[in-house]
Amino acid sequence: MNLHESRKVNQMRPGLNGLKDLKERLPNILRNRKILVVEIEKNIHKPIVMANRAPTKESDWLQVAVDAAELGPWILDFTAEKPKITQTPLGDEMLGFPSNVRTLEEAQALIYPEDQPTISKMLEDIAMGRIDDFNHEYRVQRGNGSIRWINCWGKCIRGSDGKALRLTGVSRDITEMKRLQVDREQFVATLSHDLRNPLAAAKLNLDLILRFPNRIEGKEKLLNKAIANILRADRMIQDLLDGTRLRAGHEYDLSYEDLDFVEILRSLVDELSVRHGDRFKFEVDGDFRGSWATEGLRRAIENLAGNAIKYGSSGSPVTIALSRNVDVVTLSVHNEGDPIPLEDQMGLFEPFKRTKEAERKSKKGWGLGLTIVRGVAEALGGRAEIRSGQKIGTTFSLVFPGKFADVQQRKESIK
């Protein structure tokens, strides 16, 4: 880029900073400002190329907004013998229209069968003068068999006699938004179901205690069960809160204690063995007396150990290992079993992400455990790692500096 081009880009920058907001407000603008309709019609056959100059007129800014929002402008002409659609190449690509599809009838044939009656009814109402605005979400089935969700809105332009001349508007691909909406609904349903189980179990145990208050035998056992289930529900809610905070960019909160971390891990391995059976091996190499974020590290190991039991080979050992190289600590959990595919590994630490195999087998989980593991590692000034293969099994590790009380000092030492 030469100096002249660089200056032009700098001239555009203030306006481009506002495009995100403009992208969200564009549907309302399009409904209320006829000038934009005129500009769409004027430029639909010759899109403005903004790379060589800064926008100066309102029509220029419209084109920048349309490009940034990935909108496909279109015109439906009612004056032709057969109503005809004209749109930009982006609109053709978005809808999957072949280049020879230009009549309304041909275009409607590409709309998903279940959505066709609604679209036909809206177009009929526009033609008959009952409505002027078109706004609907529908599916199109593309030539490769894929189905895309499209949000389409526009306004009817009428002649002096009230007859519909054309419908002008824009389309936007909302397939990803629809997928996220479905994921959100499924997550809420899973959340409600998973929380109900421990709370219902706790309520049942407490009801039994209240119903038979004079029975001493078994009361302590019932009370312990109730407490365990309440604590389980509390951990689930805490995972959700922490996962949401980490997703928003906040750092995991840690508190430090001066102690021998080996003793903490031995105690945790004993607890895990009571919960899941005698499958855990503990390996330690080095002296680990110092300042440790005990609660955060316990939580990370509990999540990794739970995953190893859930997804690893049934009955195979799970190894929790603690080692250090000078002042860098590695805390890992290893299990045998099928490896995690590389494409799944890439996003596995992201919130609400799960492997395809876990989804296919309907394994319980919210996809937050590994997000918390990474959050703990990064708050310690370190990182979370994964190694997985057919011959080596799967190992998740937290690599971080040990013994430093100052977080900034931790982060600098791990680089």
N, C-alpha and C positions, 0 to 999 in steps of 0.2 A: 504494500500500500504506500503510495507516494504522499508527500506533505499535503498536497491539495485535497486528496481523497480523505486523508486523516482529519483535516479541518471540517470537511462535510459531515463525517461521522460524528464528530464532536458537536456539531450544530444539531444533529438529530437526537443526541443522547437525552436531553431533558424531556423531550416528548416521549421517547421510548420508555423512560422510567415509569410513565403513567399508563402504559399499555395494559398492564395486568389489571388495574382497576377498570380501564375502559372495556377490556374483554368481558368483565362481569356485567357491566352496565349496558352493553351493546344491544341485547334483546329489547330492553325498554326504549332505548333511543330509536331503534328501527321502527318500533310500533308508532311512535309519536311524531316523527319528523319526516315530512314528505320529501324534503330536499334530498335525503339519503336515498329514497326510492328512485328519484330522478337520476342521481349520480350512479347508482347501480346499473340502471338501464343504459346510461351514457357510456360506461366503461366495461360492460360485460364482454364485449368482443375484443377489447384491447386493454388488458390490465396495465396499470401504471407501474413502471419499473422504478422503485424508489432507491435502489442501491447507489445511483449516480448523483442524487441530489437530495437535499433536505426537503421535507414537506413544507409547503407554503400556504396552500389553499385548503379549505375544508374538505374538498374532494380528495386531496392528497392524504390528509389524515384519515379519511374513511378507508382508503386503500391500505394504509399501514395497519389500521385496526382490523380490517377484514383478514389480511395476511396473518397477523399475529394471533388472531382468534381461530385461524384455520376454518374460515367460513366459506361456503360455496354459494355465491349469489346465483339466482336463477330467475327466469321470466316464463310464465305460462301465458301464451297468446291465445285468447278466445276468439279473435277475429278471423283466424285461418279456417279453412274448410274443415280440417280436423285440428282441434286444439294442439298446439305445438309447444314443446319445452326447449328453451335455450339456456345454457348454463356454462360456467367456466370449466376448464379442464379439471380443476380441483373438485368441482361438484360431480363431474363424470366419474372421477376416481373414487370419491367418497361413496357414491351410491353404487359403484360397480356397473354403470351403464356402458354397454358397448357403444362405439362411436356412431353406429347407425340407428340408435334408439333416439328418436326425436319427437314422436307424437305422444300425447298424453296416454293413449291406450297402450302403447308399447311400454311406456314407463311404468304404468300401473301393474302390468303383468309381472314386473320384477319385485313388487312389494309382497311381503310375506302374506300368504292367503288369509290368515286370521285377521290381518290388519286392513285388508282391501276394502271391506264394507264401510268402515269408519271413514277412510279417506274419500271414498266415492260419495258418501253422504255429505261431507263437508264441502266438497267441490260442487255438488248439486245445490246446496244451500247458497253458496256464493253466486252461482250462475242464476239462481232464481231471485237474488236480491235479499235473501233472508239474513245473511251475515256478510261482513266485509273482511274480517280478519281470519287468517288461517294459522293455526298453531297446534301442532300435534307431534307426538312421538310414535314412530313406527319402525318396523324391521324391513330390511331388504335382503334378499338372498342373492349373493353375488355369484358370478360365473364359476368360481372355484369351490362353491358349495358353502362358504362361510356366511354367517348371518351377522349383520351389523345393525346397531340401533342408530336411528337418525332423528334428530330434533329439527323440525322444519317449521318456519314461521314466515308469514308474508301478509301483504295488504292488497286488496282489490282496487284497481283503478277503473272507474266507471265513466261512461259518456254522459252527455247532457240528458239523455233519455233514461239514465239509470242502468243501462245495459252494461254488463261486465265486459271490459275491453281486455284487461290482462291482470294477472296476479303476479306481483313482484315480491321477492323475499330472499332468504338465505337458508342454507342447511348446515347442520353441524353434527359431526359424528360423536355420539355420546355412549358408544359401546363400553368404554372403560369405566365411565361413570356408573353405568348400569351394573357392571360387574362388581364394582365396589359397593354399590347399594345392596346387592344380593349378599355379598360377603358380610356386610354390616348386619343385615337381618339375621343371617345364620349365626353370627357371633353372639348377638343378643339372645337368640333362642338357646344357644349352647351355654351361655353365661347363666341364664335363668335356670336351666336344667341342672347344671353342675353345682350351683349354689344351693338349690333346693334339697339335694340329696343329704349333705352333712347336716343342714339345719333341721331337716325332717327327722333324721336319726337322733340328733340331740334332743329334740322336742319329745320324741317317743320315750327316751330314757328318763327324762325329767318327769314326764307324765306318770310313768310307772312308779317313781319315787313318791310323788304326791298322792297317788292312788292308794299306795300301801305304806304309809308313813311309819307304821310300827314294826315293819319287817326290817330288822337290822341286817340279816344275811343278804348279801348281794347288792346292798345299797351303795357301798363304796365303788364296786365294779361298775354299776350303772352310772354313777356320778363321773367316774373317770372316762367312760365312753362318751358321755355328753360333753365333757370338757375337750376331749380329743377332737370331736366333730366340730365344735365351735372354733377351735384353733385352726382346723383345716379350712373352714370357711373364711376365717380371718386371713390366712395365708393367700387364699385365692383372690380375695379383695385387694390385699397388699400388692400381689403380682400385677393385677390390673392397674392399680394406681401408679406403681413404679414404671410399668411398661408405657403408660400414657405419658408420664413425665419425661422418660427417656426419648420417646418419639418426638416430643416437643422441643428437644434439644437441651434439657436440664441434665446436670450431672448427678449420678447416684450419690446419695448422702452416706458417708461413712463415719464411724467413730472408732477410735483406736484404744487398745489396751496393751499394757506391758505384761507379757506372759510367754510361756513356752507353747508355741503353736502346735507342736507335735501332740501334746496332751489333748488339745482341743479336737484335733483330727481323730485321735484314737477314740475319744468319747463319741464323736459323730459316727465313726465306722461301727461302733457297738450299737448305736441307736438304729442305724440302717439295717444291721443284721437282724435285730429284733423285728423290724418292719418287713423285710424282704427275704429273710432266710440267710443261712451261712454261706453267702456267695462272694463276700467282699474280702479282698486282700489289700493290705496297707504296706506300702514301701516308702522308706524314708532314708535320705542321705544328706547328713549335715546337721549343724546346730541351728535351731530355729527359735531361740529365745530372743525376744525383741518386742517391737511395737507392731501390733497387728490389728487389722480391721476385721475383728473376729466374726461379727454378725453377718457382714456382707459376704465374707469368704465361705462361711457355713452355708449360707443360702445358695451361693453359686454351686457348691459341691452337691448339695441336696438336689438341685435341679439337674445337674449332669448325671448324678447317680440314678435318679429316677428315670431319666431318658435311657440310660444304659440297660436298666432292668426292663423297660417297656419295649425297646426296639432291638436290643441285642439278642444273641442266641439264648434260648431258654435253657437254664441250668448252667450256663458257662460262667466262669468267674468274672468279676468286675474288679479292676485294679485301680486303687487310688494311690497316686504317687506324689511325693513331695521331695524336691531336690533344689540345689542351688549351685550357681557358678559365680564365685566371688559374691557380689551383692545382688545378683539377679535370681529370682525365685521362679521355679516352674511347678505349678500345681495342676495335676492332670487326672483324668478319669478315662480308663480304657475298657472297651468291651469287644468281644468277638461277635461275628455275625455278618450279614450282608452289608457291603459298603454303601455309603451314601453317594449317589451319583453326583458328578462334578457340577452339573447344572443346578442341582438343589443346594450344593454347598455355598454357591455364590451369594445367595440371599438369606441363608439360614439364620443369621443373627438379627435380621430385620424384624420389627414387631409384626405379630400375627402371621408370620410365614411358617409353613410346615412343608415337609417333603411330600412329594406326590404319593409315595408309598403309604405314609401315615394317613393321608386323606383317603386313599383307596381302601385301606383296611379299617377306616373309621376309628382310628386310635383316639382316645380322649386327649384333649389338650387345646390350649388357646394360642400356641405359638408365641408365648412370651418368655418362657424359661431361658432360652438362649440369649434373648435380648437383655435380660437381667444379668446373665453371666458376662456378656460384653460390657454392660454398664459398670459392673463392679471392677472388671479388669481396667477399663479406661479411667475410672475414678482413682485407681491405685497408681495411675501413670503408666500402665502397661497395655496389653492387648490380649484378645482371645484368639485362639488358633484351632484349626481342625485338620487332622490327617486321617484319611479313610481309604482303604483299598482291600482287595479280595484276600490278599495274603497277610495283611497287617492288622485287620480289624479297624476299629474306629477309636480315635483318641481326641478328646477335647482338652485344651490346655489354657490356663491363665498364666501369662508370663509378665512378671512385674518386679520392681525393685523391692528388696526387703530391708527392714530395720530403719528406714527413714521416716521421721515423723512429719516432715514438711512435704506436702503434696507436690509443690513445684519442683522440689529437689528430686522427688521420685520420677517425675516426668522427664527431667533433664537427664537422669542417669540411665534411662532405658533407651534413649536415642542412639 
